[in-house]
Amino acid sequence: MNCVKRLGQGLMARDFDRQLAELQVRIAVLNRYTALGIPITAPTG
């Protein structure tokens, strides 16, 4: 949740297309944070 707050609550862009692009960038950043937090498991044996 802290990452979401650092990305900002509101949108900076005024144009709708730029707002969409801004949201896509935020989603990509959050997905990257999530991917870093998921452990990689490998079968042993």
PETA-V173741 format. One record per backbone hydrogen bond with DSSP energy under -1.0 kcal/mol. NH is the residue of the N-H (numbers start at 1). CO is the residue of the C=O. If there is no record, write none. Layout:
# PETA-V173741
NH & CO
NH & CO
This chain:
# PETA-V173741
5 & 1
6 & 2
7 & 3
19 & 15
20 & 16
21 & 17
22 & 18
23 & 19
24 & 20
25 & 21
26 & 22
27 & 23
28 & 24
29 & 25
30 & 26
31 & 27
32 & 28
33 & 29
34 & 30
35 & 31
36 & 32
37 & 33
